[in-house]
Amino acid sequence: MPYAILTRDKPDRGHLRAEKRAEHVAWLDAKKDILLAAGALIDDDGTGGHGGVLIIDTDDRAAAEAFIAEDPFAKAGLFESVTVTRWRKAFFNFENLL
């Protein structure tokens, strides 16, 4: 069963997110063999970024925690909080999996 990782940025750290974004995206690209989905949490007007959602294909909590610890955003100290939780695929890729 995959893990979902929810991150929240520290306040007023948009500059750090922008500075580390290319490194973060390159890192995610290198991990796409286990990455089911990823994306930023943004404002309703489509601007900014204040956290993210990552879903990885692993059954191992320690592997999920190690995954996010290696994220360049995490290493740069961007995150105020990180939640790692199991995620049950019920609807995925436009399909009902139940």
N, CA, C and O atoms as a Tinker XYZ file with bonds, in Angstrom:
   392  protein
     1  N      0.859000   -1.177000    0.000000    73     2
     2  CA     0.000000    0.000000    0.000000    64     1     3
     3  C      0.897000    1.229000    0.000000    63     2     4     5
     4  O      1.788000    1.331000    0.843000    81     3
     5  N      0.687000    2.166000   -0.921000    73     3     6
     6  CA     1.538000    3.353000   -1.035000    64     5     7
     7  C      1.468000    4.259000    0.195000    63     6     8     9
     8  O      0.620000    4.104000    1.074000    81     7
     9  N      2.385000    5.192000    0.211000    73     7    10
    10  CA     2.411000    6.233000    1.235000    64     9    11
    11  C      2.190000    7.593000    0.594000    63    10    12    13
    12  O      2.724000    7.890000   -0.475000    81    11
    13  N      1.393000    8.410000    1.264000    73    11    14
    14  CA     1.213000    9.808000    0.887000    64    13    15
    15  C      2.051000   10.654000    1.842000    63    14    16    17
    16  O      2.092000   10.408000    3.047000    81    15
    17  N      2.706000   11.641000    1.277000    73    15    18
    18  CA     3.524000   12.556000    2.068000    64    17    19
    19  C      2.978000   13.957000    1.834000    63    18    20    21
    20  O      2.940000   14.441000    0.703000    81    19
    21  N      2.559000   14.597000    2.911000    73    19    22
    22  CA     2.012000   15.951000    2.846000    64    21    23
    23  C      2.996000   16.894000    3.520000    63    22    24    25
    24  O      3.399000   16.675000    4.662000    81    23
    25  N      3.375000   17.938000    2.808000    73    23    26
    26  CA     4.313000   18.906000    3.378000    64    25    27
    27  C      3.679000   20.286000    3.436000    63    26    28    29
    28  O      2.844000   20.639000    2.603000    81    27
    29  N      4.082000   21.047000    4.417000    73    27    30
    30  CA     3.690000   22.460000    4.560000    64    29    31
    31  C      4.968000   23.265000    4.712000    63    30    32    33
    32  O      5.846000   22.922000    5.504000    81    31
    33  N      5.057000   24.334000    3.947000    73    31    34
    34  CA     6.238000   25.197000    4.014000    64    33    35
    35  C      6.189000   26.097000    5.239000    63    34    36    37
    36  O      5.118000   26.414000    5.756000    81    35
    37  N      7.351000   26.495000    5.685000    73    35    38
    38  CA     7.451000   27.527000    6.710000    64    37    39
    39  C      6.940000   28.841000    6.107000    63    38    40    41
    40  O      7.075000   29.062000    4.904000    81    39
    41  N      6.365000   29.698000    6.922000    73    39    42
    42  CA     5.872000   30.981000    6.404000    64    41    43
    43  C      7.001000   31.804000    5.769000    63    42    44    45
    44  O      8.155000   31.746000    6.194000    81    43
    45  N      6.635000   32.554000    4.761000    73    43    46
    46  CA     7.548000   33.499000    4.120000    64    45    47
    47  C      8.818000   32.834000    3.589000    63    46    48    49
    48  O      9.909000   33.393000    3.700000    81    47
    49  N      8.675000   31.654000    3.019000    73    47    50
    50  CA     9.833000   30.954000    2.459000    64    49    51
    51  C      9.682000   30.728000    0.956000    63    50    52    53
    52  O     10.311000   29.829000    0.399000    81    51
    53  N      8.858000   31.535000    0.302000    73    51    54
    54  CA     8.677000   31.420000   -1.141000    64    53    55
    55  C      9.985000   31.550000   -1.903000    63    54    56    57
    56  O     10.188000   30.896000   -2.926000    81    55
    57  N     10.869000   32.402000   -1.395000    73    55    58
    58  CA    12.170000   32.582000   -2.052000    64    57    59
    59  C     12.991000   31.293000   -2.004000    63    58    60    61
    60  O     13.700000   30.976000   -2.959000    81    59
    61  N     12.898000   30.551000   -0.902000    73    59    62
    62  CA    13.640000   29.304000   -0.768000    64    61    63
    63  C     13.055000   28.238000   -1.691000    63    62    64    65
    64  O     13.797000   27.480000   -2.315000    81    63
    65  N     11.736000   28.180000   -1.778000    73    63    66
    66  CA    11.070000   27.251000   -2.694000    64    65    67
    67  C     11.516000   27.533000   -4.128000    63    66    68    69
    68  O     11.854000   26.610000   -4.869000    81    67
    69  N     11.517000   28.799000   -4.514000    73    67    70
    70  CA    11.919000   29.166000   -5.883000    64    69    71
    71  C     13.389000   28.821000   -6.127000    63    70    72    73
    72  O     13.747000   28.325000   -7.196000    81    71
    73  N     14.222000   29.081000   -5.147000    73    71    74
    74  CA    15.659000   28.827000   -5.274000    64    73    75
    75  C     15.969000   27.345000   -5.450000    63    74    76    77
    76  O     16.876000   26.991000   -6.204000    81    75
    77  N     15.237000   26.479000   -4.770000    73    75    78
    78  CA    15.516000   25.040000   -4.770000    64    77    79
    79  C     14.618000   24.242000   -5.719000    63    78    80    81
    80  O     14.766000   23.024000   -5.817000    81    79
    81  N     13.691000   24.904000   -6.421000    73    79    82
    82  CA    12.713000   24.192000   -7.239000    64    81    83
    83  C     13.364000   23.315000   -8.312000    63    82    84    85
    84  O     13.000000   22.146000   -8.439000    81    83
    85  N     14.303000   23.836000   -9.077000    73    83    86
    86  CA    14.923000   23.052000  -10.156000    64    85    87
    87  C     15.612000   21.806000   -9.601000    63    86    88    89
    88  O     15.518000   20.728000  -10.188000    81    87
    89  N     16.295000   21.954000   -8.484000    73    87    90
    90  CA    16.966000   20.815000   -7.856000    64    89    91
    91  C     15.930000   19.792000   -7.370000    63    90    92    93
    92  O     16.120000   18.586000   -7.522000    81    91
    93  N     14.841000   20.286000   -6.788000    73    91    94
    94  CA    13.754000   19.431000   -6.308000    64    93    95
    95  C     13.136000   18.649000   -7.468000    63    94    96    97
    96  O     12.932000   17.441000   -7.354000    81    95
    97  N     12.839000   19.315000   -8.569000    73    95    98
    98  CA    12.215000   18.656000   -9.726000    64    97    99
    99  C     13.165000   17.620000  -10.326000    63    98   100   101
   100  O     12.730000   16.526000  -10.685000    81    99
   101  N     14.432000   17.940000  -10.439000    73    99   102
   102  CA    15.415000   16.983000  -10.963000    64   101   103
   103  C     15.505000   15.759000  -10.051000    63   102   104   105
   104  O     15.606000   14.629000  -10.530000    81   103
   105  N     15.468000   15.987000   -8.747000    73   103   106
   106  CA    15.506000   14.883000   -7.788000    64   105   107
   107  C     14.276000   14.002000   -7.948000    63   106   108   109
   108  O     14.394000   12.777000   -7.973000    81   107
   109  N     13.086000   14.614000   -8.059000    73   107   110
   110  CA    11.861000   13.839000   -8.266000    64   109   111
   111  C     11.932000   13.045000   -9.563000    63   110   112   113
   112  O     11.522000   11.885000   -9.607000    81   111
   113  N     12.445000   13.656000  -10.605000    73   111   114
   114  CA    12.557000   12.982000  -11.895000    64   113   115
   115  C     13.421000   11.721000  -11.779000    63   114   116   117
   116  O     13.134000   10.704000  -12.409000    81   115
   117  N     14.459000   11.800000  -10.982000    73   115   118
   118  CA    15.338000   10.649000  -10.772000    64   117   119
   119  C     14.664000    9.563000   -9.926000    63   118   120   121
   120  O     15.129000    8.424000   -9.904000    81   119
   121  N     13.582000    9.902000   -9.235000    73   119   122
   122  CA    12.875000    8.967000   -8.354000    64   121   123
   123  C     11.557000    8.481000   -8.957000    63   122   124   125
   124  O     10.765000    7.845000   -8.263000    81   123
   125  N     11.311000    8.768000  -10.230000    73   123   126
   126  CA     9.993000    8.471000  -10.794000    64   125   127
   127  C      9.668000    6.986000  -10.873000    63   126   128   129
   128  O      8.530000    6.623000  -11.168000    81   127
   129  N     10.651000    6.116000  -10.616000    73   127   130
   130  CA    10.360000    4.687000  -10.579000    64   129   131
   131  C      9.477000    4.310000   -9.387000    63   130   132   133
   132  O      8.828000    3.265000   -9.410000    81   131
   133  N      9.446000    5.148000   -8.347000    73   131   134
   134  CA     8.563000    4.883000   -7.203000    64   133   135
   135  C      7.545000    5.995000   -6.980000    63   134   136   137
   136  O      6.711000    5.893000   -6.081000    81   135
   137  N      7.600000    7.047000   -7.777000    73   135   138
   138  CA     6.729000    8.212000   -7.593000    64   137   139
   139  C      5.431000    8.031000   -8.372000    63   138   140   141
   140  O      5.441000    8.014000   -9.603000    81   139
   141  N      4.324000    7.895000   -7.665000    73   139   142
   142  CA     3.019000    7.755000   -8.313000    64   141   143
   143  C      2.423000    9.107000   -8.681000    63   142   144   145
   144  O      1.765000    9.243000   -9.713000    81   143
   145  N      2.654000   10.098000   -7.841000    73   143   146
   146  CA     2.120000   11.442000   -8.089000    64   145   147
   147  C      2.865000   12.431000   -7.205000    63   146   148   149
   148  O      3.353000   12.077000   -6.131000    81   147
   149  N      2.947000   13.664000   -7.665000    73   147   150
   150  CA     3.559000   14.723000   -6.866000    64   149   151
   151  C      3.107000   16.071000   -7.410000    63   150   152   153
   152  O      2.875000   16.224000   -8.609000    81   151
   153  N      2.989000   17.028000   -6.529000    73   151   154
   154  CA     2.650000   18.374000   -6.952000    64   153   155
   155  C      2.579000   19.323000   -5.773000    63   154   156   157
   156  O      2.445000   18.921000   -4.617000    81   155
   157  N      2.672000   20.594000   -6.109000    73   155   158
   158  CA     2.656000   21.646000   -5.097000    64   157   159
   159  C      1.236000   21.983000   -4.674000    63   158   160   161
   160  O      0.296000   21.855000   -5.458000    81   159
   161  N      1.090000   22.410000   -3.438000    73   159   162
   162  CA    -0.144000   23.021000   -2.954000    64   161   163
   163  C     -0.034000   24.502000   -3.288000    63   162   164   165
   164  O      0.913000   25.169000   -2.871000    81   163
   165  N     -0.997000   25.012000   -4.037000    73   163   166
   166  CA    -0.929000   26.402000   -4.486000    64   165   167
   167  C     -2.183000   27.164000   -4.085000    63   166   168   169
   168  O     -3.168000   26.579000   -3.634000    81   167
   169  N     -2.129000   28.467000   -4.257000    73   167   170
   170  CA    -3.265000   29.317000   -3.926000    64   169   171
   171  C     -4.362000   29.176000   -4.983000    63   170   172   173
   172  O     -4.100000   28.712000   -6.093000    81   171
   173  N     -5.577000   29.572000   -4.643000    73   171   174
   174  CA    -6.713000   29.450000   -5.560000    64   173   175
   175  C     -6.480000   30.180000   -6.877000    63   174   176   177
   176  O     -7.009000   29.778000   -7.912000    81   175
   177  N     -5.700000   31.238000   -6.843000    73   175   178
   178  CA    -5.442000   31.983000   -8.083000    64   177   179
   179  C     -4.315000   31.365000   -8.916000    63   178   180   181
   180  O     -3.922000   31.918000   -9.944000    81   179
   181  N     -3.800000   30.217000   -8.467000    73   179   182
   182  CA    -2.775000   29.507000   -9.217000    64   181   183
   183  C     -1.359000   29.959000   -8.939000    63   182   184   185
   184  O     -0.420000   29.496000   -9.587000    81   183
   185  N     -1.196000   30.852000   -7.990000    73   183   186
   186  CA     0.138000   31.367000   -7.696000    64   185   187
   187  C      0.715000   30.722000   -6.444000    63   186   188   189
   188  O      0.033000   30.034000   -5.685000    81   187
   189  N      1.977000   30.975000   -6.274000    73   187   190
   190  CA     2.654000   30.571000   -5.042000    64   189   191
   191  C      2.882000   29.079000   -4.965000    63   190   192   193
   192  O      2.796000   28.356000   -5.957000    81   191
   193  N      3.163000   28.661000   -3.801000    73   191   194
   194  CA     3.401000   27.286000   -3.431000    64   193   195
   195  C      3.636000   27.321000   -1.943000    63   194   196   197
   196  O      4.462000   28.098000   -1.463000    81   195
   197  N      2.930000   26.499000   -1.211000    73   195   198
   198  CA     3.067000   26.536000    0.250000    64   197   199
   199  C      3.148000   25.153000    0.855000    63   198   200   201
   200  O      2.951000   24.973000    2.057000    81   199
   201  N      3.440000   24.178000    0.014000    73   199   202
   202  CA     3.562000   22.802000    0.467000    64   201   203
   203  C      3.409000   21.877000   -0.707000    63   202   204   205
   204  O      3.445000   22.308000   -1.860000    81   203
   205  N      3.235000   20.595000   -0.417000    73   203   206
   206  CA     3.108000   19.656000   -1.514000    64   205   207
   207  C      2.500000   18.339000   -1.089000    63   206   208   209
   208  O      2.344000   18.050000    0.097000    81   207
   209  N      2.159000   17.547000   -2.097000    73   207   210
   210  CA     1.652000   16.198000   -1.925000    64   209   211
   211  C      2.503000   15.291000   -2.800000    63   210   212   213
   212  O      2.673000   15.543000   -3.993000    81   211
   213  N      3.033000   14.239000   -2.202000    73   211   214
   214  CA     3.796000   13.237000   -2.936000    64   213   215
   215  C      3.222000   11.880000   -2.568000    63   214   216   217
   216  O      2.963000   11.620000   -1.393000    81   215
   217  N      3.020000   11.018000   -3.542000    73   215   218
   218  CA     2.538000    9.668000   -3.287000    64   217   219
   219  C      3.562000    8.719000   -3.886000    63   218   220   221
   220  O      3.849000    8.755000   -5.082000    81   219
   221  N      4.112000    7.862000   -3.015000    73   219   222
   222  CA     5.163000    6.964000   -3.478000    64   221   223
   223  C      4.754000    5.506000   -3.295000    63   222   224   225
   224  O      4.022000    5.156000   -2.369000    81   223
   225  N      5.238000    4.685000   -4.186000    73   223   226
   226  CA     4.920000    3.268000   -4.210000    64   225   227
   227  C      5.908000    2.505000   -3.344000    63   226   228   229
   228  O      6.937000    2.027000   -3.820000    81   227
   229  N      5.577000    2.399000   -2.069000    73   227   230
   230  CA     6.358000    1.617000   -1.123000    64   229   231
   231  C      5.439000    1.114000   -0.024000    63   230   232   233
   232  O      4.449000    1.764000    0.313000    81   231
   233  N      5.764000   -0.033000    0.528000    73   231   234
   234  CA     5.028000   -0.570000    1.664000    64   233   235
   235  C      5.775000   -0.342000    2.979000    63   234   236   237
   236  O      5.389000   -0.866000    4.024000    81   235
   237  N      6.829000    0.432000    2.914000    73   235   238
   238  CA     7.749000    0.586000    4.037000    64   237   239
   239  C      7.764000    2.037000    4.529000    63   238   240   241
   240  O      8.238000    2.932000    3.829000    81   239
   241  N      7.241000    2.260000    5.737000    73   239   242
   242  CA     7.206000    3.611000    6.298000    64   241   243
   243  C      8.602000    4.213000    6.379000    63   242   244   245
   244  O      8.785000    5.386000    6.053000    81   243
   245  N      9.580000    3.438000    6.802000    73   243   246
   246  CA    10.944000    3.957000    6.916000    64   245   247
   247  C     11.456000    4.421000    5.554000    63   246   248   249
   248  O     12.163000    5.425000    5.470000    81   247
   249  N     11.108000    3.706000    4.498000    73   247   250
   250  CA    11.516000    4.114000    3.148000    64   249   251
   251  C     10.834000    5.425000    2.755000    63   250   252   253
   252  O     11.456000    6.281000    2.127000    81   251
   253  N      9.566000    5.586000    3.119000    73   251   254
   254  CA     8.847000    6.830000    2.824000    64   253   255
   255  C      9.452000    8.002000    3.590000    63   254   256   257
   256  O      9.606000    9.093000    3.040000    81   255
   257  N      9.792000    7.782000    4.843000    73   255   258
   258  CA    10.407000    8.834000    5.655000    64   257   259
   259  C     11.797000    9.184000    5.130000    63   258   260   261
   260  O     12.179000   10.354000    5.117000    81   259
   261  N     12.549000    8.180000    4.701000    73   259   262
   262  CA    13.874000    8.435000    4.127000    64   261   263
   263  C     13.750000    9.182000    2.808000    63   262   264   265
   264  O     14.564000   10.054000    2.505000    81   263
   265  N     12.732000    8.840000    2.023000    73   263   266
   266  CA    12.485000    9.507000    0.747000    64   265   267
   267  C     12.329000   11.006000    0.944000    63   266   268   269
   268  O     13.019000   11.789000    0.290000    81   267
   269  N     11.444000   11.414000    1.824000    73   267   270
   270  CA    11.196000   12.848000    2.002000    64   269   271
   271  C     12.373000   13.538000    2.681000    63   270   272   273
   272  O     12.608000   14.723000    2.442000    81   271
   273  N     13.105000   12.835000    3.507000    73   271   274
   274  CA    14.274000   13.432000    4.153000    64   273   275
   275  C     15.351000   13.805000    3.136000    63   274   276   277
   276  O     16.138000   14.721000    3.372000    81   275
   277  N     15.388000   13.095000    2.002000    73   275   278
   278  CA    16.382000   13.363000    0.963000    64   277   279
   279  C     15.941000   14.433000   -0.035000    63   278   280   281
   280  O     16.737000   14.866000   -0.868000    81   279
   281  N     14.700000   14.855000    0.040000    73   279   282
   282  CA    14.193000   15.894000   -0.862000    64   281   283
   283  C     15.009000   17.169000   -0.664000    63   282   284   285
   284  O     15.221000   17.589000    0.474000    81   283
   285  N     15.471000   17.794000   -1.747000    73   283   286
   286  CA    16.216000   19.048000   -1.612000    64   285   287
   287  C     15.456000   20.134000   -0.848000    63   286   288   289
   288  O     16.078000   20.944000   -0.160000    81   287
   289  N     14.139000   20.165000   -0.954000    73   287   290
   290  CA    13.364000   21.119000   -0.162000    64   289   291
   291  C     13.539000   20.832000    1.326000    63   290   292   293
   292  O     13.745000   21.752000    2.117000    81   291
   293  N     13.459000   19.559000    1.709000    73   291   294
   294  CA    13.633000   19.191000    3.121000    64   293   295
   295  C     15.036000   19.527000    3.597000    63   294   296   297
   296  O     15.212000   20.083000    4.681000    81   295
   297  N     16.022000   19.196000    2.798000    73   295   298
   298  CA    17.411000   19.469000    3.177000    64   297   299
   299  C     17.683000   20.955000    3.330000    63   298   300   301
   300  O     18.546000   21.354000    4.113000    81   299
   301  N     16.946000   21.783000    2.580000    73   299   302
   302  CA    17.116000   23.236000    2.661000    64   301   303
   303  C     16.360000   23.843000    3.837000    63   302   304   305
   304  O     16.499000   25.036000    4.108000    81   303
   305  N     15.559000   23.035000    4.542000    73   303   306
   306  CA    14.807000   23.539000    5.683000    64   305   307
   307  C     13.525000   24.248000    5.314000    63   306   308   309
   308  O     13.050000   25.086000    6.080000    81   307
   309  N     12.944000   23.936000    4.155000    73   307   310
   310  CA    11.733000   24.612000    3.696000    64   309   311
   311  C     10.495000   24.217000    4.494000    63   310   312   313
   312  O      9.609000   25.046000    4.703000    81   311
   313  N     10.420000   22.980000    4.936000    73   311   314
   314  CA     9.175000   22.468000    5.499000    64   313   315
   315  C      8.976000   22.825000    6.970000    63   314   316   317
   316  O      9.870000   22.682000    7.803000    81   315
   317  N      7.767000   23.294000    7.246000    73   315   318
   318  CA     7.330000   23.503000    8.623000    64   317   319
   319  C      6.832000   22.178000    9.211000    63   318   320   321
   320  O      7.048000   21.877000   10.385000    81   319
   321  N      6.162000   21.401000    8.363000    73   319   322
   322  CA     5.665000   20.107000    8.821000    64   321   323
   323  C      5.666000   19.108000    7.668000    63   322   324   325
   324  O      5.559000   19.470000    6.496000    81   323
   325  N      5.791000   17.849000    8.044000    73   323   326
   326  CA     5.744000   16.735000    7.096000    64   325   327
   327  C      4.897000   15.641000    7.736000    63   326   328   329
   328  O      5.139000   15.242000    8.875000    81   327
   329  N      3.906000   15.164000    6.996000    73   327   330
   330  CA     3.072000   14.057000    7.437000    64   329   331
   331  C      3.257000   12.901000    6.468000    63   330   332   333
   332  O      3.094000   13.062000    5.258000    81   331
   333  N      3.596000   11.742000    7.001000    73   331   334
   334  CA     3.754000   10.530000    6.198000    64   333   335
   335  C      2.660000    9.571000    6.643000    63   334   336   337
   336  O      2.576000    9.223000    7.821000    81   335
   337  N      1.816000    9.141000    5.694000    73   335   338
   338  CA     0.694000    8.280000    6.046000    64   337   339
   339  C      0.413000    7.284000    4.926000    63   338   340   341
   340  O      0.630000    7.579000    3.751000    81   339
   341  N     -0.068000    6.113000    5.298000    73   339   342
   342  CA    -0.457000    5.120000    4.297000    64   341   343
   343  C     -1.601000    5.682000    3.467000    63   342   344   345
   344  O     -2.417000    6.464000    3.954000    81   343
   345  N     -1.644000    5.269000    2.208000    73   343   346
   346  CA    -2.671000    5.746000    1.287000    64   345   347
   347  C     -3.251000    4.574000    0.528000    63   346   348   349
   348  O     -2.526000    3.822000   -0.124000    81   347
   349  N     -4.562000    4.420000    0.614000    73   347   350
   350  CA    -5.241000    3.343000   -0.102000    64   349   351
   351  C     -5.756000    3.878000   -1.432000    63   350   352   353
   352  O     -6.535000    4.829000   -1.474000    81   351
   353  N     -5.313000    3.259000   -2.503000    73   351   354
   354  CA    -5.820000    3.627000   -3.827000    64   353   355
   355  C     -7.249000    3.095000   -3.940000    63   354   356   357
   356  O     -7.472000    1.884000   -3.936000    81   355
   357  N     -8.197000    3.999000   -4.038000    73   355   358
   358  CA    -9.587000    3.619000   -4.244000    64   357   359
   359  C    -10.030000    4.053000   -5.644000    63   358   360   361
   360  O    -10.670000    3.288000   -6.366000    81   359
   361  N     -9.692000    5.259000   -6.009000    73   359   362
   362  CA    -9.911000    5.783000   -7.348000    64   361   363
   363  C     -8.569000    6.317000   -7.818000    63   362   364   365
   364  O     -7.951000    7.139000   -7.141000    81   363
   365  N     -8.116000    5.850000   -8.979000    73   363   366
   366  CA    -6.801000    6.238000   -9.464000    64   365   367
   367  C     -6.795000    6.187000  -10.977000    63   366   368   369
   368  O     -7.297000    5.241000  -11.585000    81   367
   369  N     -6.225000    7.213000  -11.575000    73   367   370
   370  CA    -6.089000    7.265000  -13.030000    64   369   371
   371  C     -7.446000    7.056000  -13.710000    63   370   372   373
   372  O     -7.555000    6.324000  -14.694000    81   371
   373  N     -8.466000    7.706000  -13.171000    73   371   374
   374  CA    -9.830000    7.681000  -13.706000    64   373   375
   375  C    -10.522000    6.329000  -13.574000    63   374   376   377
   376  O    -11.507000    6.066000  -14.264000    81   375
   377  N    -10.015000    5.477000  -12.698000    73   375   378
   378  CA   -10.600000    4.155000  -12.525000    64   377   379
   379  C    -11.000000    3.934000  -11.071000    63   378   380   381
   380  O    -10.339000    4.405000  -10.145000    81   379
   381  N    -12.105000    3.201000  -10.893000    73   379   382
   382  CA   -12.551000    2.755000   -9.580000    64   381   383
   383  C    -11.824000    1.451000   -9.294000    63   382   384   385
   384  O    -12.017000    0.465000  -10.006000    81   383
   385  N    -11.007000    1.433000   -8.280000    73   383   386
   386  CA   -10.228000    0.243000   -7.936000    64   385   387
   387  C    -10.860000   -0.581000   -6.819000    63   386   388   389
   388  O    -10.301000   -1.591000   -6.390000    81   387
   389  N    -12.015000   -0.147000   -6.356000    73   387   390
   390  CA   -12.679000   -0.858000   -5.249000    64   389   391
   391  C    -13.329000   -2.137000   -5.699000    63   390   392
   392  O    -13.926000   -2.845000   -4.888000    81   391
